[in-house]
């Protein structure tokens, strides 16, 4: 991702874009110019991005004792489902919201 493109993201409207490793989401600031060139470039990038391999992993709650509501992509059902995360370890198919799960794992 070029620096020019990265800095242009700040004018976009509440979209989530993935970093180069696909493991962290970046919440983008609201924009007054949703039809800008940068906005159109992000939409095109989102449509052509590859789904990360970890979206194919099964939910892994991890070995700890906390109980945290999370979401994972269920490859058999083709949708994001809720599971209880233990608070440690597990795998990357683990999202704080159903919306972020869908944004990453469903094209």
C-alpha positions in Angstrom: 0.0 0.0 0.0 1.5 3.3 -1.0 1.9 6.2 1.5 -0.2 8.4 -0.8 -3.1 5.9 -0.8 -2.7 5.3 3.0 -3.0 9.0 3.8 -5.9 9.5 1.4 -7.9 7.0 3.6 -8.6 9.7 6.2 -11.2 11.3 3.9 -13.3 8.2 3.5 -16.7 7.4 5.1 -16.6 5.0 8.0 -15.1 2.1 6.1 -12.8 -0.6 7.4 -9.7 -1.4 5.4 -7.2 -4.2 6.2 -3.5 -3.6 6.6 -1.0 -5.5 4.5 -1.0 -8.6 6.8 -4.8 -8.7 6.9 -4.8 -9.1 10.7 -5.8 -5.6 12.0 -8.6 -3.4 11.0 -8.3 0.3 10.5 -11.4 2.4 11.2 -11.4 5.2 8.7 -12.7 8.7 9.6 -16.0 10.0 8.2 -15.8 12.0 5.0 -17.6 14.9 3.5 -16.5 13.7 0.1 -17.7 10.1 -0.4 -17.4 10.3 -4.2 -13.8 11.4 -4.1 -11.1 9.6 -6.1 -9.6 8.1 -2.9 -13.1 6.7 -2.0 -13.5 5.1 -5.4 -10.0 3.6 -5.1 -10.8 2.0 -1.7 -14.0 0.6 -3.0 -12.2 -1.0 -6.0 -9.5 -2.3 -3.6 -12.1 -3.8 -1.3 -13.9 -5.5 -4.2 -10.7 -7.2 -5.4 -9.0 -8.1 -2.1 -8.3 -11.7 -1.3 -10.0 -13.3 1.7 -7.4 -14.2 4.3 -6.6 -17.8 4.9 -7.5 -17.6 8.5 -11.2 -17.1 7.6 -11.1 -20.9 6.8 -10.1 -21.8 10.4 -12.6 -23.1 12.8 -13.5 -21.1 15.9 -10.9 -21.6 18.6 -11.9 -20.2 22.0 -8.5 -20.7 23.5 -7.5 -22.2 26.9 -8.1 -19.3 29.3 -11.1 -18.7 31.6 -12.6 -15.4 30.5 -15.9 -15.3 28.6 -15.8 -12.8 25.8 -18.5 -12.5 23.0 -16.7 -12.7 19.7 -17.5 -13.7 16.1 -15.9 -16.1 13.6 -16.4 -16.9 10.0 -18.1 -20.3 9.6 -16.8 -21.6 6.3 -19.4 -24.4 6.2 -22.3 -22.0 6.6 -20.7 -19.1 4.7 -21.6 -16.6 7.4 -20.2 -15.1 10.6 -21.4 -16.7 13.8 -21.0 -15.8 17.5 -18.8 -17.8 19.8 -17.3 -17.4 23.4 -13.6 -16.5 23.4 -11.6 -17.4 26.5 -9.5 -14.2 26.3 -6.2 -15.7 25.1 -4.6 -17.6 22.3 -7.1 -19.1 19.8 -6.6 -18.1 16.2 -7.1 -15.1 13.9 -10.6 -16.0 12.9 -11.8 -14.0 15.9 -13.6 -10.6 15.5 -15.1 -8.2 18.0 -18.2 -7.5 15.8 -20.2 -9.5 13.3 -19.7 -6.5 10.9 -15.9 -6.7 11.0 -16.1 -10.5 10.5 -18.2 -9.9 7.4 -16.0 -7.1 6.1 -12.9 -9.3 6.2 -14.2 -12.8 5.4 -17.1 -12.3 3.1 -16.4 -10.9 -0.4 
